[in-house]
Amino acid sequence: MKSQILVKRYTQGLVNSIKNETEFSALSQELSNFALLLRKHQKLKDTLYSPFLPTTKKTQIAEEVLAKQSFGKKASRFILLLVENNRLELFPDIIESLPEVWNEQKGTYTFEVASVVPLTDGQRKRLEKKLELLEKRPVILKYRIDPELVGGLWVRRENIVYDVSIKGNLMKLKEEISEG
């Protein structure tokens, strides 16, 4: 829970520093490149994540890597901020949530949609229009398959959940029966 709050804060701070879509795209690409670098070089990742290495040494190593790879000022400052505050373990989650927070800043909500089978284009368009009516703003839908739902849909944005799945209905029925 604490890490989710920190991810949100760091991501929101980063988004607040971005001027326009061009800068967002460039910064997102640089941050993704750094994440790829960490995935490819496990020794570097282990060093920067190590709780036993002094923060000053980790910062020095990160500065050298960022300079050699020619990362931009904003991406470098952000990565160094995470290193200096021993928060680099939040980096993958920050990168994942960055587009969602950016879109929200521009007035567009992102919803996660789970279904048992892929939705048709027509179903996707109807769902998008329905959510835009409910939210009174544009929405972006991220789809995934969840075979545990049995049937129906599960739609979530942050802590708002619309559950019209068979699994959800069975869980509600179970609660009603257990409450008497």
Number of C-alpha atoms within 10 A of each C-alpha: 6 7 12 12 10 14 23 18 13 20 23 17 12 19 18 12 11 15 9 9 10 10 13 18 12 13 20 17 14 19 22 16 14 20 16 11 15 15 12 11 11 11 11 17 16 11 15 23 17 13 11 8 11 12 17 11 13 21 20 14 16 20 18 12 16 19 13 9 13 11 18 14 12 16 19 21 14 16 20 20 15 17 23 18 10 18 17 18 15 17 21 13 15 22 17 14 15 20 17 17 21 20 16 15 13 10 12 18 21 19 20 15 22 23 21 17 15 13 17 9 9 9 11 15 13 12 16 17 16 13 19 16 12 9 12 11 12 17 20 16 18 12 15 15 14 16 11 12 20 14 16 16 21 21 20 16 13 9 6 9 13 13 17 15 20 16 17 18 14 11 12 12 12 12 11 10 9 8 7 6
